[in-house]
Amino acid sequence: QVQVVESGGGLVQPGGSLRLSCAASGRTFRINNMGWYRQAPGKQRELVAGSSSDGNTNYADSVKGRFTISRDNAKTAVYLQMNSLKPEDTAVYYCYVQSRLYGDFWGQGTQVTVSS
């Protein structure tokens, strides 16, 4: 079993910043991809940012230049620095962890609300 715990969501004004954190624990052998997805009301869950174990990253076009994903492989943690937040960034953000041995795991989700 792999446990995934997120933190860092909250309410922020447009133009503000938040930093999301996610840590995997348990059977964390051979973690490959880690990343962040989000789901807004009435919309499908979408990939926001992903990071492979070798350092490759990818971002949704809507967040490029504003969000930065980073990893600490020793801690099996992944972070999402979100700057210049917009109201359309409002969503529940989910941490995703892919294990080569045990499959895919998700965090419980953390709410990010961008509003004046």
C-alpha positions in Angstrom: 0.0 0.0 0.0 1.1 3.5 -0.9 -0.3 6.5 1.0 -0.4 9.9 -0.6 -0.9 13.0 1.6 -1.3 16.5 0.2 -1.3 19.9 1.8 -1.1 23.6 0.9 -4.4 24.4 -0.6 -6.5 27.4 0.4 -8.0 30.6 -0.6 -5.9 33.2 -2.5 -6.6 36.4 -4.4 -5.9 36.6 -8.1 -2.2 37.1 -8.7 -1.3 35.4 -5.5 0.7 32.2 -4.9 0.3 28.9 -3.2 2.6 26.0 -2.8 1.2 22.5 -2.7 3.0 19.6 -1.1 2.6 15.9 -1.5 4.4 13.1 0.2 4.1 9.4 -0.5 4.7 6.8 2.2 4.4 3.1 2.7 5.6 0.9 -0.2 7.3 3.6 -2.1 9.8 1.5 -4.0 10.4 2.4 -7.6 8.3 5.5 -7.8 8.2 6.7 -11.4 5.9 9.5 -12.3 4.5 12.0 -9.8 2.3 14.9 -10.6 -0.6 17.1 -10.0 -4.1 16.9 -11.5 -7.0 19.2 -10.9 -10.7 19.0 -11.3 -13.1 21.9 -11.4 -16.8 21.6 -10.9 -18.5 20.1 -14.0 -15.2 19.4 -15.7 -13.0 16.4 -16.2 -9.8 15.9 -14.2 -6.9 17.2 -16.1 -3.2 17.0 -15.8 -1.6 20.2 -14.5 2.0 19.2 -14.2 4.0 15.9 -14.2 7.5 14.9 -13.3 9.3 11.7 -14.1 11.9 10.2 -11.9 14.7 11.2 -14.3 13.6 14.9 -14.1 11.5 15.3 -17.2 8.5 17.6 -16.6 5.5 18.6 -18.5 2.8 21.2 -17.9 -0.7 22.0 -19.1 -0.5 24.9 -21.6 -2.8 26.9 -19.3 -0.2 26.9 -16.4 3.1 27.1 -18.3 5.2 30.0 -17.0 3.1 30.2 -13.8 3.4 26.8 -12.1 6.5 24.8 -11.3 6.7 21.2 -10.3 9.6 19.9 -8.3 10.5 16.6 -6.6 12.5 15.4 -3.7 13.1 11.8 -4.5 14.7 11.0 -1.2 11.5 12.0 0.5 9.3 10.7 -2.2 7.7 14.1 -2.3 6.4 16.4 -5.0 5.6 20.0 -4.9 3.7 22.5 -7.0 4.5 26.1 -6.8 1.7 28.1 -8.2 2.2 31.8 -9.0 0.1 34.4 -10.7 -3.0 32.5 -9.8 -6.2 33.1 -11.8 -9.8 32.4 -10.9 -9.8 29.7 -13.6 -7.2 27.8 -11.5 -9.9 27.2 -8.9 -10.2 23.4 -8.5 -9.6 20.5 -6.3 -5.9 19.5 -6.9 -4.9 15.9 -6.6 -1.5 14.4 -6.2 -0.7 11.5 -8.4 2.0 8.9 -7.7 2.9 6.1 -10.0 4.8 3.1 -8.7 6.4 0.7 -11.1 5.6 -2.1 -8.6 2.2 -1.2 -7.2 0.5 1.0 -9.7 -1.2 4.3 -9.4 -2.1 6.2 -6.3 -4.0 9.4 -5.6 -4.1 11.9 -2.8 -7.4 12.9 -1.2 -7.4 16.3 -3.0 -6.9 19.8 -1.7 -9.1 22.7 -2.6 -7.5 25.7 -4.3 -9.8 28.7 -4.6 -8.7 31.9 -6.4 -11.1 34.7 -5.8 -11.3 38.3 -4.8 
